[in-house]
Amino acid sequence: MAARKLTIRRGKRSKDVTVAAGTAIIGSDAIEINIDQTTMAKKDAIDLLDEARRYILEHAWPTLTT
């Protein structure tokens, strides 16, 4: 899977992250973050980003091929 989509909901932890196939980002070497700000406080968003970071650190990363 060349691109991954990580999803985590408010109040959840890194163990609750779901992974699906992502869509390619033009120009590559990028990360795209979508945050629904309609009902989420800034602190909630930061907490979720921290959990996503923890997930990335705890799980295997594919070997780069160039």
N, C-alpha and C positions, 0 to 999 in steps of 0.2 A: 504494500500500500504506500504509494509515493506521497500522498497527502492524507492527513488525518484530521478528523473533526472531533474535538473533545467537548463534551457537554457535561456541565455540573449545575445543579439547581441550588438555590439559596438554602442554607442550613445543612448542606451535605458536605461530605469530606472527600479527600482524595480517593478513597476506596470506592466511592460512589460514582466516579467519573465514567461516562459511557464513551466508547470510541466507535466511530464509523468512518467510512471512506469520506475523505474531504474532496473539495474541488480545487483544481490547480489555480494558483495565483499568478497572474501575469507578471513576468519579470523574475519569478522564483525568489529564492532567498528572502522570504517574507513570512510574516505571521499576521493573521487577520483575527481580530477580536470583535465579537458582537455582544453588546450589553443592552438588555431591555431596561431602560431607565424610567419607564412609566411608573413602576412601583418599587424600585430598588434604590436604597440609599447608597451613597458613595462607599461607606464602610463595608456594606454587604458585597459590593463589587470587588473591592480590594481583598476581602476575605476569600472570595471565590477564586480570584486570580492566584492567591497564595496556595490554595488547595490544588489548582491546576498545575502550578509550578511543582508542588510536592509530588503530584502524580507523575509528571515528566521525569523528575529525579529518581523516582522509585521503580520505574519500568524500563525495559530494554529499549534501546534506540537502534534503528537499522544502520547497518554499515553504509557509509557514503560511497557512492561510485561516481567517479568523474571521468 
